[in-house]
Amino acid sequence: MMKKIACLITNDFEDSEYLEPARAFSEAGHQVITIEKESGKTVKGKQGKATAKIDKGIDEVNPQDFDALFLPGGFSPDQLRADDRFVKFSKAFMDENKPVLAICHGPQLLITAKTLEGRTATGFKSIQVDLENAGVNFKDEQVVVCGNQLVTSRNPNDIPAFNRESINLLK
């Protein structure tokens, strides 16, 4: 069954952490919709190898219209969490127990949304203390699946495990 996946993304996302999962989700029959401040623009990855055309502006979307949330890493999540609209959007998925797929710095949006207390997760080493301060049981593992809802990974090396467990959860 095809899932409609919201992807919150802006400039300086980690190229492979967007491209590879988005491709894997599409190949598994799911639809990835990119969301930023405004639709129609193109955002660039921090490595300069990838771009993403923005499908929808944050004011054009409603969490109820999506089955899952995908949060690639890089500097993108840190920029987006400064905007309450993206934080509120992310929080809705956690509150409604919809699948949330966050890699590297992706959990920063979930930290700001205050949705991780009591959860088990992982993330990039530099946000480990932030995750722990948010009440996370931090695991330094390739991929962590919590509560049949939240899939997290640490870095680009973990993408195969992240993709596998994300696609498994979306079934």
C-alpha positions as CSV (number, residue, x, y, z in Angstrom):
1,M,0.0,0.0,0.0
2,M,1.5,3.3,-1.1
3,K,2.3,5.8,1.6
4,K,2.4,9.6,1.2
5,I,5.6,10.7,3.0
6,A,6.2,14.4,4.0
7,C,9.8,15.4,3.7
8,L,10.8,18.6,5.6
9,I,13.9,19.9,3.8
10,T,15.8,23.2,3.1
11,N,19.3,24.2,1.9
12,D,22.3,22.5,3.3
13,F,20.6,19.1,3.8
14,E,23.0,16.1,3.8
15,D,22.9,15.1,0.1
16,S,23.0,11.3,0.5
17,E,20.6,11.3,3.5
18,Y,17.9,12.8,1.3
19,L,18.7,11.2,-2.1
20,E,19.2,7.6,-1.1
21,P,16.2,7.2,1.3
22,A,13.9,9.2,-1.1
23,R,14.9,6.9,-4.0
24,A,14.4,3.8,-1.8
25,F,11.0,5.0,-0.6
26,S,9.9,5.7,-4.3
27,E,11.2,2.3,-5.4
28,A,9.1,0.7,-2.7
29,G,6.1,2.4,-4.1
30,H,5.8,5.4,-1.8
31,Q,5.4,9.0,-2.7
32,V,7.8,11.6,-1.2
33,I,6.6,15.2,-1.0
34,T,9.2,17.8,-0.3
35,I,8.1,20.7,2.0
36,E,9.9,24.0,2.7
37,K,8.8,27.6,3.2
38,E,7.6,28.0,-0.3
39,S,6.8,25.6,-3.2
40,G,8.5,25.7,-6.6
41,K,12.0,26.6,-5.4
42,T,15.0,24.4,-5.5
43,V,17.2,23.7,-2.4
44,K,20.8,22.5,-2.5
45,G,22.6,19.9,-0.5
46,K,25.6,20.9,1.6
47,Q,27.9,18.7,-0.4
48,G,26.8,20.3,-3.7
49,K,25.9,17.0,-5.2
50,A,22.1,17.1,-4.8
51,T,19.2,19.4,-5.2
52,A,15.6,19.0,-4.3
53,K,12.7,20.7,-6.0
54,I,10.1,21.8,-3.3
55,D,6.7,20.4,-4.0
56,K,4.8,22.3,-1.3
57,G,5.1,25.3,1.0
58,I,4.6,24.6,4.7
59,D,1.4,26.8,4.7
60,E,-0.1,24.6,2.0
61,V,0.1,21.3,3.9
62,N,-1.6,19.6,6.7
63,P,-0.1,16.6,8.7
64,Q,-3.4,14.7,8.3
65,D,-2.7,14.5,4.5
66,F,0.4,12.4,5.0
67,D,1.1,8.9,6.3
68,A,4.7,9.4,7.4
69,L,7.4,12.0,8.0
70,F,10.9,11.9,6.7
71,L,13.6,14.2,8.2
72,P,17.0,14.0,6.4
73,G,20.1,15.4,8.2
74,G,22.7,18.0,7.5
75,F,22.1,21.6,8.5
76,S,18.5,21.6,7.2
77,P,16.8,20.4,10.4
78,D,18.5,23.0,12.5
79,Q,17.4,25.8,10.2
80,L,13.8,24.5,10.0
81,R,13.4,24.1,13.8
82,A,13.8,27.9,14.1
83,D,10.3,28.1,12.4
84,D,7.4,27.1,14.6
85,R,5.4,25.9,11.6
86,F,7.9,23.1,10.9
87,V,8.1,22.2,14.6
88,K,4.3,22.0,14.9
89,F,4.1,19.9,11.7
90,S,6.7,17.4,13.1
91,K,5.0,17.2,16.5
92,A,1.7,16.2,14.9
93,F,3.3,13.0,13.4
94,M,4.7,12.0,16.8
95,D,1.5,12.9,18.7
96,E,-0.6,10.9,16.2
97,N,1.8,7.9,16.3
98,K,2.5,8.1,12.5
99,P,5.9,6.8,11.2
100,V,8.7,9.3,11.6
101,L,12.0,8.5,9.8
102,A,14.9,10.7,11.0
103,I,18.5,10.4,10.1
104,C,21.6,12.2,11.5
105,H,20.5,15.7,12.6
106,G,16.9,15.0,11.6
107,P,15.9,14.4,15.3
108,Q,16.6,18.1,16.0
109,L,13.1,19.0,14.8
110,L,11.7,16.4,17.2
111,I,13.8,17.7,20.1
112,T,12.4,21.2,19.5
113,A,8.9,19.7,19.3
114,K,9.5,18.1,22.7
115,T,8.3,14.7,21.5
116,L,11.2,12.4,22.4
117,E,11.0,12.0,26.2
118,G,11.1,8.4,27.1
119,R,11.9,7.3,23.6
120,T,14.8,5.2,22.4
121,A,16.7,6.8,19.5
122,T,20.0,7.6,17.9
123,G,21.4,10.5,15.9
124,F,24.6,12.2,14.8
125,K,27.3,12.2,17.6
126,S,27.1,16.0,18.0
127,I,23.4,15.9,19.0
128,Q,23.8,13.0,21.4
129,V,23.7,15.2,24.5
130,D,20.8,17.2,23.0
131,L,18.9,13.9,22.6
132,E,19.8,12.8,26.1
133,N,18.7,16.2,27.5
134,A,15.4,15.7,25.7
135,G,14.8,12.5,27.6
136,V,16.0,10.0,25.0
137,N,17.5,6.6,25.8
138,F,20.4,7.1,23.4
139,K,21.8,4.1,21.5
140,D,25.0,4.4,19.4
141,E,23.7,2.0,16.8
142,Q,23.2,2.0,13.0
143,V,19.5,2.1,13.3
144,V,17.0,2.3,16.2
145,V,13.3,1.5,15.9
146,C,11.2,2.8,18.8
147,G,7.6,1.9,19.4
148,N,6.9,0.7,15.9
149,Q,6.8,4.4,15.0
150,L,10.2,6.1,15.1
151,V,13.2,5.1,13.0
152,T,16.5,6.9,13.6
153,S,20.1,6.5,12.3
154,R,23.4,8.3,12.9
155,N,25.0,9.2,9.6
156,P,25.4,8.5,5.9
157,N,27.1,5.1,6.6
158,D,23.9,3.9,8.2
159,I,21.7,4.6,5.2
160,P,21.2,1.0,4.1
161,A,20.0,0.0,7.6
162,F,17.9,3.2,7.9
163,N,16.3,2.4,4.5
164,R,15.6,-1.2,5.4
165,E,13.9,-0.4,8.7
166,S,12.0,2.6,7.4
167,I,10.6,0.6,4.5
168,N,9.8,-2.3,6.9
169,L,7.9,0.1,9.1
170,L,6.0,1.6,6.1
171,K,4.6,-1.8,5.2
